[in-house]
Amino acid sequence: MAEAFTISALERTTGVSRSTIHFYVREGLLPQPQKTAASRALYSEDHARLLRRITGLKKDGLSLADIRVALETELVNAGKNGEDLAARESERVRSAILRLATEEFATKGYKQTHVADIIRKLGITPQAFYSHFPSKSRLLAESFQTFIRWNLAFIEPRLMESNDLGERLLWRVFANFRANAFGSEVLSLVRSEAPEDADLVRFVEKAWGGIVRRVMTDFEEVRTSRSDPPAVSLELLVYSLIGALHNASLRTSWDNTFGRADLIRAHLWLYLAALAAWSGEVDIDSRIARYEDLIQEVAAREPVTPPPLED
C-alpha cells in the first residue's frame, strides 16, 4: 500500500523542514496537500518524490524559476492524482492496530492486553483507535480472525508436503496450540456478549470457518463417490473435534497428570477414529440407526433440572 505522510513524517522522510515544505506549496512547486482537519493535512508519495527532485535540482544550481519549469510535467501529473489519502491513512492505521493487537492478544491474553498500551505504542490518539474498533471485544474478535489467517499461511504450505492425513493433523495441532488458548477466550467472550453484538459472532464464525473447511476437505478425500452419505453432518463433526481439543487442553492445564504428548495422542486417536468411520472403514452409521427413535425423542424434549435429593 502506498504511504500517506503527515507533515512530521514527510520531514523525517525527506530531510526537508516543514517551513520549507509549506513555502514550496505556496510557490506552486508542490501540489496542495489533502486537508483532513483544520490543522491537519496529508501528503502523498508524489510530495516526497518531488521534494527529493527539488533538493537535487537546487544542488545542481537551478533557481526556483528553473526548477518550476523542470518539474512542470511532474507537477501536472501529481495534481491529477486523485488518491484519497485520508482513506489510505485510515486503512494503514487500522492495519497497524490489528497487527499489534493480534500479537498482544496471542502472547499476553485478553486480560493482560490493554487498549491504552496499543494506543501508546502506535503513537495514535484514542479517537483514532475507537474510530476503527468501538470496543476491546470487537478488537479481540477481529484479531482472532487475523491470527487464524496468519496461522493458515504459516502451516498450510508444510501440509502440502504430505498426503498422510494423520501427519497433516499433527502439524495443524502444533500450529493451533496458541490458537486454542486464543480461541477459548474468544468463544467465552462470544457466549457472554453475542446477544448484544452480532458482528462479533460473524467475525468469529468466519475465523473458525477457515479452519473447519480445511479439515472437512481432508475428510471428503477419504469418502468415495459410491459411498452412501454418512448419518451425521461433516461440519458438525469437525466442530466437535475442535471442541474436544479445547476441553482436553483445559484438562491438561489443571495439573501435571497429562503432558502435551498425551493431549496430541488423544486428539489424533479421536481424529483417526472419526476418519475411519467417515471413510466407511468402520460401520458406525448402522449403530447410530438403532438409536434414531431415542435421538428424536431426546431432541424434542426441553432440558430439565433434576429434582433435589433428600437429605
N, C-alpha and C positions, 0 to 999 in steps of 0.2 A: 504494500500500500504506500502510495506517495505520501510524503510528510507535509504537514502544515505547521508553520512556525509561529510562535509568539514573538514579540519584538526581542525579548531576552534570549530566546533560543536562536533567533536569526543573528544576533550579536555574537553569540558563542560560536555558531557555525561558520560565520564569515570573517570574524575578527573586525568587523566594521561597527563603529559606535552607533547607538540609536539616534543621536543627534544628526550624524551624517546620513543615516538611512532616511530620516524624516526630510532632510534637505534634498536628497536625490528624488524623493517622491514629489516634493513641491516643484522641483525643477523639471519634472517630466522624464527623468532618467530611470525611474522605476514605476511600474503600474501602481495604482491605488490599492492598498490592502483591503481585505474584506472585513468590514466592521461587524463585530458580534455583540458589542455593547458600546455605550457612550465612551468608555475609556479603554476599550479592548479591541484589538484588531488581529487578524491572522494573515500571515504571509506564506506564499507558495514556494515551491522549489524554483519557479521562474525567478522569484526575487533573489534567492540565494545564488543562482547561476549568473544573473545579471550583475549582482554586486561583485562577484569574482571577476567578471569581464571588465567592469569599470575599474576595479583595482589594478588589473593587468594593463589596461589601456593608459591609465594615469602614470604607471611606471614607465610606459613607453614614451611619455612626454606629451600625450594628446591633451588638448584643452577640453573643458566640459562641452563646448560647442561641437568640437570634432568628435567627441565620444557620442554625443546625441546623434550625429549623422551616422556614425559607425554602427550604432545599435538600433537604428530606425526600424529595420525589418523585424528584429527580435522583439522590440517593444510592441509593435503592432500585433505579432503573433501571441505574445504574452497577454496582451489586452483582450484578445479574443477567447482566451481560455476561460470557460465558464464553470470551472470546477467549484463545487460547493465546499469551501474549506472548512466551514463550521461543521458540516456533516461529517467530513473526513476526520476532523479533530475529535469530534464526539465519539466516533467509532474507535479511534485509537485509544482514547481514554477508557472506553468500555472494555476493550480487549485487554488493556493493561490491568484493570481492576480484576477481571475474570481470571487472568493468568496468575496473578499474585494470590488471589483468594483461593484458587484451586490448590496451589502449593501449600498455603497456610492450613486449609481445612484437612488436606490429606496427611500432613505431618503432625499437626497440633490437635486436631479435632475441633468440634463445633464450639465448645465452651471456651477453649483457650485461644480461639481466633477472634480478634476484636476489630470491628469496623474502624475504630479510631486509629489503630496501628496501620491498617491498609491505606487510609487517607494520608497519614503522615509519611509513610514510606514512598508513596507515589507523588507526594507534593501537590495534591489536588485539594479542592475545597469540599466540605461536607455537601454543599449544594450540588456540586458536580457528581459526587458519588450517588446521592439519592435520586438524581435525575435519571440514573440508569437502573438502580436497584432499590426499590422502595423499602426493602426490609432485608435483614440478615438472613432470614429463612429463604427468601427468593434467591439471594446470592448463593446460598448453600446448594439449592436445587440445580441452579444453572452451572455451578462449579462441579457438581457431581456429573452432570452431562458432559462437561468438558473433560473431566478426569477419565470417564469411560472412553471417550474418543481418543485421548492420548494412549490409554491402555491398549485399545484395539490396534492402534497404529504401531505400538511397540511390539506386541506379541504375535499378531496375525501373520507377518512375513515369516516368522520362525515356524509357524504351524504348517505353512506350505511345504516345508521340507519333509514332512512325514505324512503317510497315509494311515498310520495306526491311530485309531480314534482314542485309545487309552492314552497314548503319548500326547496327543493333542489336548485332551482334557487336563492332563497333569500340568502342561505348560500354562493352560488357562487358569488353573487353580493358583499356580505360582504368581501369575500376573495379577490375580484378583485378591491376594491376601490383604493388601491395603484397601482395595476397593470394597471388600466385605465390611471392614470397620467403618469406612466412609458411608457405604450404603445403609448400614444399620442405623446410623444417625439420621440419614435422610428419611428412611422408612418410618422411624419414630416420629420425626417431625411431620411427615405427611399424615400420619394417623391422628396427630393432635390438632393439625391446622387445616387439613383438606377441606372441611366444610366451608371455611372462610376464603380459601384461595384455590380456585380451580386450576389456575395456571401452574401452581406448584405441582399438582398431580400430573399435569401434562408434561412438564419438564422431566419428572422422574420416570414416567411411563416411556418417554422417548429414549432416555438413557438406558433403562433396562432392556428396552426393545432391541437395541443394538447387540447386546449380549445374547439374548434369547434367540434371535433369528439365526445366529451362527451355530448355536448348539442344535437348534431344530434342523438345520441343514445337515449336520453330522448324522442325526437320526434318520433323516429322509434318505440318506445314501445307502443305508442298510436294508431298507424296505423295498422289496422287489415290486414291480408294477403288477405282478399277478397276485400278490398277497391281498387278502381282504383288509380293509381299513381297520386298525385297532379300535378297541371299545372305548378308548379314552382320548381326550384332546391332547395333541402333542404339545401345544403351547402351555397348557396347564401342567403337563408332566415336567417340562423343563423348568417352569417356575417353582414346582415342588422340589426339584433337585436343588435349585438355588436356595430355597428356603431351608432345606435340610442342612446345607453347608453353613448357612448363617447360624442356625441353632447349635450345630455341632461345634462351631467355632466358639460360641458363647460358653458351651460346657468346658472346653479346654482352657478357658480363661479363669475358671474358678479355682483351680489348684494345679498341682504338678502330676496328677494321675495320668494324663494323656499329653503327648507331645505333638509337634506339628506332623511328624511322620504318621502317627496314629490317625490324625484327622484326615490327611491326604489319602491314606489307605482305605479308611471307611468310606470316604466320598467316592473313590474310584470303584470300590466294591458295589456301592449302590448304583452308580452310573452304569457299570458293565451289566449289572442285573437288569436294569431298565432297558438297556440297549439290546440285551438278549431277548427280552420279552417283546420289544418293539419289532425286532427283525423276524420274529416267528420261531427263533431257535428254542424258546421255552414258551409253552402254551399257558398264558395267563388269562386270555380272554374267556376261555371256556369256564375257568374257575370263577371269574367275575360274574359270568352269566347266571351262576347258581344263586347269586345274591341280589339279582336285579329287583325282585319284588321288595325285598327289605330295603334296598337302596332308595327306591321310590317312596316307601313308607317313611323312612327316617328323614328324607329330604323334605317331605310335605309337612312334617311336624315342626312346630316352633320350639326353640330351645327352652328347657325348663330348669328351674332351680330346684335342686333336690331338697326334700323336707329335712329339717334339723333332726339330728339323732337325739334320743332320750338320754339324759344324764344317768 
